Amino acid sequence: MRNAPVLSQSEDAVAQIELYLSQYMVFPNDGLRFVVALWIIGTYLWPELDVFPYLSITASTKRAGKTRLLELLKFTASNPQWMTGGTGPAMFYMIRDESPTLLFDEAERLSSEAAGIMREVMNSGYRRGQTIPRVVDKKTEHWPSYCPKAFSLIGDVNDTLRDRSIVIRLKRGSPDKMDKLTRFVWSRADAEGNAIGLAVKAQIEDNKKVLLDTFDSFAGLSFLTSDRDEELWTPLFVLCQVFAPKRVVELQRIAVDIATEKTAEATSYSELNGAGAEQQAQNEEYGLVLLRHLAEIMGTEQQITTADALERLYEMPTAPWRKFRGTGLTPTMMADLLDTFHLTPKPVRFGKQFKGKGQPVKRGYTRADVQRALKSI
């Protein structure tokens, strides 16, 4: 069990948050982790800012880490509130009375035009001073909508909401990378995250004047094409300038890439599912496991028939092949999974394994091809 990271006033808050996130999450690239770390720090300063961007955590498949990242935000961000199943009125009271960081899991419903109150709050609540008029006891009241918000979903939210977000696109991690993560224990991750949050809060208080002065003198981000992107990214650049000044150029490259990615056509969950994204990700995941198992059962043998390979794979006590796709792994399924790694069955001779004259030809795999596929990963 690792010791919970505790920040001192002299330590780098950004680096410590990144270390914490990397213990439990696999990011497609380090830049996304850097952005999330800055966003977490910003949740302790947002009431002082004119704008604070939403964080849209998306992926094209399930099990890409979307909910896990939202959980880590719950442990580290300022006054987090989990909003799955929350109602509109509850959200209004929460924003007004608790100054929360709202976390929306499985936010696919926000892609719908029928999202109503939720959409109203999301469309206006990234700017300070924005309110939503509601009738209470026959009187019109203006309820604040501004606060940090992060939401996770498969596919993209609607264009209006995406325009107000910094989009973090995740991918399902490969088994070898996932194996290197610290085992996620809720109570331990919670304690570690809370320790970081308390330290960040103290650092924000100690540096508040410097931060606000930096905002006032900030020259802008003219390299970003959109005015909206410029205002969304400004808080993170100011935080970077104060907490990680040596990484400003790095953040520039990241910001350009993430902002430009919005020019791609938005894709909904139903469209991704129809295009087979989930099936493709599953094939890649199980294909890698199969490739490693095939190498394991072959050992030092130079070749193996498909039939013998399937028999040995079925015998592996902790392998998933006996019930794969419900009926068990077949030669065709095996070939399809391994094709991802450019490994295909070929005719091979097994003279010593069969009685009679000649060398019978069977379809199978050679050790050389399996090792070549493994090296290509």
Secondary structure, DSSP 8 states (H G I E B T S, - for coil): --------TTS-HHHHHHHHHHHH---SSHHHHHHHHHHHHHTTTGGGSSB--EEEEEESSSSSSHHHHHHHHHHHSSSEEE-TT--HHHHHHHHHHH--EEEESSGGGGGSGGGTHHHHHHHHTTBTT-EEEEEETTEEEEEE--S-EEEEEES---HHHHTTEEEEEE----HHHHHTS----HHHHHHHHHHHHHHHHHHHHHTHHHHHHHHHH----TTSS-HHHHHHHHHHHHHHHHH-GGGHHHHHHHHHHHHHHTTS----HHHHHHTTHHHHHHHHHHHHHHHHHHHHHHTT-SEEEHHHHHHHHHH-TT-SGGGGGGT---HHHHHHHHHTTT---EEEE-GGGS-SSS--EEEEEEHHHHHHHHHT-
